[in-house]
Amino acid sequence: MLDFNSSSTESGRLEALIDIGLQQARAAEPRRTYLGASRLGVACSRALQYEYADAPVDPGRDTDGRMLRIFERGHVLEESMVAWLRGAGFDLRTRQDDGTQFGFSALDGRLKGHVDGVFVGGPEGYDYPALWECKFLGAKAWRELEKNKLAVAKPVYAAQVAMYQAYLDLHANPALFTAINADTMEVYAERVPFDGQLAQRMSDRAVQIVLATDAGELLPRGFSDPTHFECRFCAWQDRCWRSA
């Protein structure tokens, strides 16, 4: 039985129906059984442990329908960006010959990463082959990226790029990182040289997280105050601080 008490308008009712469908589809997806390389730059190692172990999130912390719609928008816009880049003359590959995504697996399958694409040719002035990673950001985050560049503005994404370059043997040439301003559709592009030290730190971190989790050892929190904004938005905030 659908509860429309909090959705009295026609828009609210339709949103509720859409969100139920999205949440049902998400619940039916296979659970991730590995540590995602795209997440290794997250500040808190303990949060990554909970994520790797697929620990139940705190009550009320499930991803809501609005966020699922935002994720869906990202997938749609990524396909648009692929078409735009190919139209601009880039030979961009997003799938292997067997139809699977480019990616890697390490630590006996307990660390995996899947990349947006690989440039194998295209306009002059770029080096090939090169990793391609694409993100979609709100105006504020996009402006911060434009001002401060990837390594400073978005260290999680920088770590992701370094890991992919290392494990897919794409370190010889700079990656092309792109971001679309979801509010204005402006395009940001940055060529990112390989940061070997960053890749090594993230690789070592992955080993630490996997081994500690397998041993039942909780790693230190990334922050000392539960009211820190990253703690407040963490899906495991209550679980984490109850273990103090």
Beta strands, then each sheet from edge to edge (+ up, - down):
strand 1: 35-36
strand 2: 91-93
strand 3: 103-106
strand 4: 111-114
strand 5: 117-121
strand 6: 130-137
strand 7: 175-181
strand 8: 187-192
sheet 1: 1+ 4+ 3-
sheet 2: 2+ 5- 6+ 7+ 8-
end
